[in-house]
Amino acid sequence: MPTTDDLLYARHIEQRRDQIDTLLSELGFDALLIHSGRPRNRLFDDQHPPFRAHGPFVALVPLPFAADCLLEFRVGRKPRLWYCQPEDFWHSPPAEPAAWWADHFEIERVGSAAGWRGRFGADRALAAIGDRHDLNDIGERVALNPRHLLHALGEARTRKTAWERECLTRANRRAAAGHLAAADAFRQGASELDIQLAYLQAVAQDQDEQPYHGIVALNEHAAVLHYQHRDAHAPAQSRSFLLDAGADEHGYASDITRTWTLPQHADFAVLVNEMDALQQRLCEGLRPGASFIDLHRQAHLGVAAILNQSGLVAMDPEDLVESGVSAFFLPHGLGHFLGVQVHDVNGQVDAAGEPLPPPERYPFLRLTRVLEPGHVVTVEPGLYFIPMLLERLRQSEYGRRVDWSQVEALKVFGGIRVEDNVLVSEADPVNLTRQAFAGLT
């Protein structure tokens, strides 16, 4: 009896095969090769960073950690997977291909890249996707990473199939369980390192399996947007906790952020709750035809309203945004596409591949498109007390409008970010993250 995975993946790969056949015919290529990638040692070292396969490969076959594999597509033919299974007593060999996905490919087992290298010399028009260093001897007539083909494949990835939506849903469930476990550890006074270990245990994934380096930030560390450390020693007093962490499901990522505090910090808790309410209102705006740039501006207006109502900045919300003062408290973009890459592709081009650069005043906005059904995006407004930016604000013409005593009292909490993963549908937005948390409480 076919499982859900069998049926959803079968439809997924059939749809993607049809799209690739059409592209190869239109662009005049005999075949398309997609390499999974190859680990590379650090300079002057015999160790390499954790390996993850290239996005274009993982979007077609659920092997996010398979090195030196090669996908081969030809019009009207069953695709072939050159599956690399090295004979190696130093490492565990790759698992045997699972029937639920492998039945859709001709599987050719090879012991190394030498098993597929040199097989394509007879092709007169060959397209290949991968690193030039890995594919530089694959053939003489090779178009490496052709721009139009890459754009078209990326554009297809922006509209998620039912299989991809299911993977993203499961990745959210995994991560939500980790977030709840991490919050419990925070309340018990754990260190950042211990919180990270609690998260990984609940998610049941090793750090190397995570889609990105999670952010585990206590107190002032939450003011560092991509805080990269995990202190092994708990602070003398834990006031706030920001966790930005996801999980992997067949190569698809979740990307969730939550901010917590303790009951005795009522003033900061009010801000957390107001930011959570703002974030949910923004999520409701993720509908077909909505401009993500407009939603980003709405996020600034929402943060500005909180700054004004709390007495932090004595300015009208519109003036806060137009003057740029709100950007001192929200310096990053509202969100991005999500898929087999955490910051997934084609966020700053239109459907035809024409550039859509972010507005000059919002240089860090990663998504500048009009939303369509099938898009999955993150929504992550923030409100931070970043010393470097606050000092610039203090020195500006607007510095006198800020209640600096209140700001100083809040700096010890670092900041707030709330992030969900949301599917744009033909009807109401589908908040995969809120659904995941609701299923666990």
C-alpha positions as CSV (number, residue, x, y, z in Angstrom):
1,M,0.0,0.0,0.0
2,P,1.6,3.3,-1.0
3,T,2.3,5.7,1.8
4,T,1.7,9.5,1.9
5,D,5.4,9.9,1.1
6,D,5.2,7.6,-1.9
7,L,2.2,9.5,-3.4
8,L,3.3,13.0,-2.7
9,Y,6.9,12.5,-3.8
10,A,5.7,10.7,-7.0
11,R,3.6,13.7,-7.9
12,H,6.5,16.1,-7.0
13,I,9.1,14.4,-9.1
14,E,6.7,14.0,-12.0
15,Q,5.9,17.7,-12.0
16,R,9.6,18.7,-11.8
17,R,10.5,16.2,-14.6
18,D,7.9,17.8,-16.8
19,Q,9.2,21.2,-16.1
20,I,12.8,20.1,-16.8
21,D,11.8,18.4,-20.1
22,T,10.2,21.6,-21.2
23,L,13.2,23.7,-20.3
24,L,15.7,21.4,-22.0
25,S,13.6,21.5,-25.2
26,E,13.2,25.2,-25.1
27,L,16.9,25.9,-24.4
28,G,18.2,23.3,-26.8
29,F,20.2,21.1,-24.3
30,D,20.6,17.4,-24.8
31,A,20.8,16.7,-21.0
32,L,21.0,18.4,-17.7
33,L,23.4,17.2,-15.0
34,I,23.0,18.4,-11.4
35,H,25.9,17.6,-9.0
36,S,25.2,17.2,-5.2
37,G,28.5,18.8,-4.3
38,R,31.7,17.6,-2.6
39,P,33.2,18.3,0.8
40,R,36.3,20.5,0.8
41,N,38.9,20.6,3.5
42,R,39.7,23.8,5.4
43,L,42.9,25.5,4.2
44,F,46.1,23.6,5.4
45,D,43.9,21.0,7.2
46,D,42.5,17.5,6.6
47,Q,39.1,18.3,8.1
48,H,36.1,19.8,6.3
49,P,33.0,21.7,7.5
50,P,29.8,19.7,7.8
51,F,28.6,18.9,4.2
52,R,25.2,19.7,2.8
53,A,24.3,19.0,-0.8
54,H,23.5,21.8,-3.3
55,G,19.9,23.2,-3.2
56,P,19.1,22.3,-6.9
57,F,20.0,18.7,-6.2
58,V,18.1,18.4,-2.9
59,A,15.0,20.0,-4.5
60,L,14.7,16.9,-6.7
61,V,16.0,14.0,-4.6
62,P,15.8,13.8,-0.8
63,L,19.5,13.3,-0.1
64,P,20.6,16.4,1.7
65,F,23.9,14.9,2.9
66,A,24.9,12.8,-0.2
67,A,28.2,13.8,-1.7
68,D,29.4,13.3,-5.3
69,C,26.1,12.1,-6.6
70,L,24.9,13.2,-10.0
71,L,21.4,13.6,-11.4
72,E,21.0,13.2,-15.2
73,F,17.9,14.4,-17.0
74,R,17.1,13.8,-20.7
75,V,13.9,14.7,-22.4
76,G,11.3,11.9,-22.3
77,R,13.5,9.5,-20.3
78,K,13.5,8.4,-16.7
79,P,16.1,10.4,-14.9
80,R,19.2,8.7,-13.8
81,L,20.9,9.1,-10.4
82,W,24.6,8.3,-10.3
83,Y,24.6,7.3,-6.6
84,C,28.0,7.5,-5.0
85,Q,28.7,4.8,-2.4
86,P,32.4,4.8,-1.7
87,E,34.1,1.7,-0.3
88,D,35.5,3.3,2.9
89,F,36.4,1.8,6.3
90,W,36.9,5.3,7.8
91,H,33.2,6.3,7.5
92,S,29.8,4.7,7.4
93,P,28.8,4.2,3.8
94,P,25.7,6.0,2.4
95,A,22.4,4.1,3.0
96,E,20.8,2.0,0.4
97,P,18.3,4.0,-1.8
98,A,14.8,3.9,-0.3
99,A,12.2,2.5,-2.8
100,W,9.7,5.3,-2.2
101,W,12.0,7.8,-4.0
102,A,14.5,5.6,-5.8
103,D,11.9,3.9,-7.9
104,H,11.5,7.2,-9.8
105,F,15.2,7.0,-11.0
106,E,17.5,4.7,-12.8
107,I,20.1,4.1,-10.1
108,E,23.7,3.7,-11.1
109,R,25.9,2.9,-8.1
110,V,29.5,4.3,-8.3
111,G,32.3,4.3,-5.9
112,S,33.5,7.8,-6.6
113,A,33.0,10.7,-9.1
114,A,35.2,8.8,-11.5
115,G,32.3,6.5,-12.0
116,W,30.3,9.2,-13.8
117,R,33.0,11.6,-15.0
118,G,33.8,11.2,-18.7
119,R,30.4,9.6,-19.5
120,F,29.0,12.7,-21.3
121,G,31.6,13.4,-24.0
122,A,29.3,12.6,-26.8
123,D,26.7,15.2,-25.8
124,R,26.8,18.3,-28.0
125,A,24.8,20.5,-25.8
126,L,25.1,19.7,-22.1
127,A,24.0,21.8,-19.2
128,A,25.5,21.2,-15.7
129,I,24.8,22.7,-12.3
130,G,27.4,22.6,-9.6
131,D,30.8,23.9,-8.6
132,R,33.2,24.5,-11.4
133,H,36.0,22.8,-9.5
134,D,33.9,19.6,-9.3
135,L,32.7,19.6,-12.9
136,N,35.7,21.1,-14.8
137,D,36.5,17.8,-16.6
138,I,32.9,16.5,-17.2
139,G,33.0,17.3,-21.0
140,E,34.1,19.8,-23.6
141,R,30.6,21.1,-24.6
142,V,29.2,22.1,-21.2
143,A,27.2,25.1,-20.2
144,L,28.0,25.4,-16.5
145,N,25.2,27.0,-14.4
146,P,23.5,28.7,-17.4
147,R,21.7,31.7,-16.1
148,H,18.3,31.2,-17.8
149,L,18.1,27.6,-16.7
150,L,19.1,28.3,-13.1
151,H,16.5,31.1,-12.9
152,A,13.7,28.8,-14.3
153,L,14.6,26.0,-11.9
154,G,14.7,28.5,-9.0
155,E,11.4,30.0,-10.1
156,A,9.8,26.5,-10.0
157,R,11.1,26.1,-6.4
158,T,9.3,29.3,-5.3
159,R,5.9,27.5,-5.7
160,K,5.9,24.6,-3.4
161,T,4.5,21.2,-4.4
162,A,2.3,19.2,-2.0
163,W,5.4,17.1,-1.2
164,E,7.4,20.2,-0.3
165,R,4.6,21.6,1.8
166,E,4.5,18.4,3.7
167,C,8.2,18.4,4.4
168,L,8.1,22.0,5.6
169,T,5.1,21.2,7.8
170,R,7.0,18.3,9.4
171,A,10.2,20.4,9.8
172,N,8.1,23.0,11.7
173,R,6.7,20.3,14.0
174,R,10.2,19.1,14.8
175,A,11.5,22.6,15.5
176,A,8.4,23.6,17.6
177,A,9.1,20.7,19.9
178,G,12.7,21.9,20.3
179,H,11.6,25.4,21.0
180,L,9.3,24.3,23.8
181,A,12.1,22.2,25.4
182,A,14.6,25.1,25.0
183,A,12.1,27.4,26.8
184,D,11.8,25.0,29.7
185,A,15.6,24.9,30.0
186,F,15.7,28.7,30.0
187,R,13.2,28.9,32.8
188,Q,15.4,26.5,34.8
189,G,18.4,28.8,34.5
190,A,20.3,26.8,31.9
191,S,23.3,28.1,30.0
192,E,23.2,28.7,26.2
193,L,25.0,25.5,25.6
194,D,22.7,23.5,27.8
195,I,19.7,25.1,26.1
196,Q,21.1,24.1,22.7
197,L,21.6,20.5,23.9
198,A,18.0,20.4,25.1
199,Y,16.8,21.7,21.8
200,L,18.8,19.1,19.8
201,Q,17.5,16.3,22.0
202,A,13.9,17.3,21.5
203,V,14.3,17.8,17.7
204,A,16.2,14.4,17.6
205,Q,18.7,15.8,15.1
206,D,22.4,16.4,15.5
207,Q,23.8,19.9,15.0
208,D,25.3,18.9,11.7
209,E,21.8,17.9,10.4
210,Q,20.3,21.3,11.2
211,P,19.6,23.5,8.3
212,Y,21.5,26.4,9.8
213,H,23.6,27.4,12.9
214,G,20.9,28.1,15.5
215,I,21.0,31.3,17.5
216,V,20.7,30.7,21.3
217,A,20.9,34.1,22.9
218,L,20.5,35.0,26.6
219,N,20.1,38.6,27.8
220,E,22.2,41.2,25.9
221,H,23.2,38.5,23.4
222,A,19.8,38.8,21.8
223,A,20.8,42.2,20.4
224,V,23.3,40.5,18.1
225,L,21.2,39.5,15.1
226,H,23.3,36.4,14.2
227,Y,24.8,35.7,17.6
228,Q,27.1,32.8,16.9
229,H,28.3,31.6,20.3
230,R,26.9,29.4,23.0
231,D,28.2,30.3,26.4
232,A,28.8,27.2,28.6
233,H,28.2,29.1,31.8
234,A,24.8,30.4,32.8
235,P,24.6,34.2,33.5
236,A,24.2,35.4,37.0
237,Q,20.7,36.4,36.1
238,S,18.7,35.2,33.1
239,R,16.3,37.9,32.0
240,S,15.5,37.1,28.4
241,F,16.0,34.3,25.8
242,L,15.9,34.5,22.0
243,L,16.0,31.2,20.1
244,D,16.3,31.2,16.3
245,A,16.5,27.6,15.3
246,G,15.0,25.2,12.8
247,A,14.9,21.5,11.8
248,D,15.4,19.4,8.6
249,E,12.9,17.1,6.9
250,H,14.3,15.4,3.8
251,G,16.4,18.5,3.1
252,Y,13.6,21.1,3.7
253,A,14.1,23.6,6.4
254,S,12.1,25.3,9.1
255,D,13.2,28.6,10.5
256,I,11.5,29.7,13.7
257,T,12.3,32.4,16.3
258,R,10.7,32.9,19.7
259,T,11.6,35.3,22.5
260,W,10.8,34.6,26.2
261,T,11.2,36.3,29.5
262,L,10.4,35.6,33.1
263,P,7.3,36.8,35.1
264,Q,9.2,39.3,37.1
265,H,10.2,41.3,34.0
266,A,6.7,42.6,33.2
267,D,7.7,45.7,31.2
268,F,9.8,43.6,28.7
269,A,7.0,40.9,28.7
270,V,4.6,43.6,27.5
271,L,6.8,44.4,24.5
272,V,7.2,40.7,23.7
273,N,3.4,40.2,23.7
274,E,2.9,43.3,21.5
275,M,5.5,42.1,19.0
276,D,3.9,38.7,18.9
277,A,0.5,40.4,18.1
278,L,2.1,42.5,15.4
279,Q,3.8,39.5,13.9
280,Q,0.4,37.6,13.7
281,R,-1.2,40.6,12.0
282,L,1.6,40.7,9.4
283,C,1.2,37.0,8.8
284,E,-2.5,37.6,8.0
285,G,-1.4,39.9,5.2
286,L,0.4,37.1,3.2
287,R,-2.1,36.8,0.4
288,P,-1.8,36.5,-3.4
289,G,-1.0,39.9,-4.9
290,A,0.5,41.4,-1.7
291,S,3.8,43.2,-2.0
292,F,6.4,42.0,0.5
293,I,8.0,45.4,0.4
294,D,4.7,46.9,1.5
295,L,4.5,44.3,4.3
296,H,8.0,45.2,5.4
297,R,6.9,48.8,5.7
298,Q,3.9,47.7,7.7
299,A,6.3,45.9,10.0
300,H,8.1,49.2,10.5
301,L,4.9,51.0,11.2
302,G,3.9,48.4,13.7
303,V,7.2,48.6,15.5
304,A,7.0,52.4,15.4
305,A,3.5,52.2,17.1
306,I,4.9,50.1,19.9
307,L,7.8,52.5,20.4
308,N,5.4,55.4,20.5
309,Q,2.8,53.8,22.8
310,S,5.4,52.5,25.2
311,G,6.9,56.0,25.5
312,L,10.3,54.9,24.2
313,V,10.2,57.4,21.4
314,A,8.1,60.5,21.4
315,M,7.3,60.6,17.7
316,D,4.3,59.8,15.5
317,P,4.6,56.3,14.0
318,E,4.6,57.6,10.4
319,D,7.3,60.1,11.3
320,L,9.3,57.3,13.0
321,V,9.3,55.3,9.8
322,E,9.8,58.2,7.3
323,S,12.7,59.7,9.3
324,G,14.4,56.2,9.5
325,V,14.3,56.2,13.3
326,S,12.4,52.9,13.3
327,A,15.3,51.3,11.5
328,F,17.5,51.8,14.6
329,F,15.3,49.3,16.3
330,L,14.5,47.1,13.3
331,P,17.5,47.0,11.1
332,H,16.8,43.8,9.2
333,G,14.3,42.6,6.6
334,L,10.9,41.2,7.4
335,G,11.6,37.7,5.9
336,H,12.6,35.5,3.0
337,F,11.6,32.5,0.9
338,L,12.1,29.2,2.6
339,G,12.7,25.7,1.1
340,V,15.7,23.5,0.7
341,Q,17.8,26.6,1.4
342,V,16.9,28.6,4.5
343,H,17.2,31.8,2.5
344,D,15.8,30.2,-0.7
345,V,16.4,31.4,-4.2
346,N,14.7,34.0,-6.5
347,G,13.7,36.4,-3.7
348,Q,15.0,39.5,-5.5
349,V,14.0,38.8,-9.1
350,D,10.6,38.7,-10.8
351,A,9.1,35.7,-12.5
352,A,10.9,36.6,-15.7
353,G,14.3,36.9,-14.0
354,E,14.4,40.7,-14.0
355,P,16.2,42.1,-10.9
356,L,14.0,43.4,-8.1
357,P,16.6,45.1,-5.8
358,P,15.5,46.1,-2.3
359,P,14.6,49.8,-1.8
360,E,17.6,51.9,-0.8
361,R,16.1,52.5,2.6
362,Y,15.7,48.8,3.3
363,P,19.0,47.3,2.0
364,F,18.7,44.1,4.0
365,L,15.3,43.0,2.7
366,R,15.8,39.6,1.1
367,L,12.4,39.3,-0.5
368,T,11.1,42.0,-2.8
369,R,8.4,40.2,-4.8
370,V,4.6,40.2,-5.1
371,L,3.4,37.0,-3.4
372,E,1.8,34.1,-5.2
373,P,0.0,30.9,-4.1
374,G,2.6,28.3,-3.3
375,H,5.2,30.7,-1.8
376,V,6.4,29.8,1.6
377,V,8.0,32.7,3.5
378,T,9.3,33.7,6.9
379,V,7.8,36.6,8.8
380,E,10.1,37.9,11.4
381,P,9.7,41.4,12.7
382,G,12.1,42.5,15.5
383,L,12.6,45.2,18.1
384,Y,16.2,45.4,19.4
385,F,18.4,47.5,21.7
386,I,21.7,47.3,19.8
387,P,24.3,49.5,21.5
388,M,26.0,50.5,18.3
389,L,22.8,51.7,16.6
390,L,21.5,53.3,19.8
391,E,24.6,55.4,20.1
392,R,24.1,56.6,16.5
393,L,20.5,57.4,17.3
394,R,21.6,59.3,20.4
395,Q,23.9,61.5,18.3
396,S,21.3,62.1,15.6
397,E,18.8,65.0,15.5
398,Y,16.2,62.6,16.8
399,G,18.1,61.6,19.9
400,R,16.3,64.1,22.2
401,R,13.0,62.3,21.3
402,V,14.1,59.1,23.0
403,D,13.4,58.2,26.6
404,W,17.0,57.1,27.3
405,S,16.4,56.0,30.8
406,Q,13.8,53.5,29.6
407,V,16.1,52.4,26.8
408,E,19.0,51.8,29.2
409,A,16.7,49.7,31.4
410,L,15.7,47.5,28.4
411,K,19.2,47.1,26.9
412,V,19.9,44.2,29.3
413,F,17.2,42.2,27.6
414,G,18.8,42.5,24.1
415,G,15.8,42.4,21.9
416,I,12.8,40.6,20.5
417,R,12.2,38.6,17.4
418,V,9.2,36.5,16.5
419,E,9.3,34.4,13.3
420,D,6.9,32.0,11.6
421,N,6.9,30.0,8.4
422,V,3.8,30.8,6.3
423,L,2.3,29.3,3.1
424,V,0.6,31.7,0.8
425,S,-2.5,29.9,-0.5
426,E,-5.4,30.8,-2.7
427,A,-7.4,31.5,0.4
428,D,-6.2,32.4,3.9
429,P,-2.5,32.1,4.8
430,V,-1.5,28.8,6.3
431,N,0.8,29.4,9.3
432,L,2.8,26.2,9.5
433,T,4.6,27.3,12.7
434,R,1.5,28.3,14.7
435,Q,-0.1,25.0,13.6
436,A,2.9,23.1,14.8
437,F,2.9,24.8,18.3
438,A,-0.9,24.3,18.6
439,G,-0.4,20.6,18.0
440,L,2.0,20.3,20.9
441,T,0.1,22.3,23.6
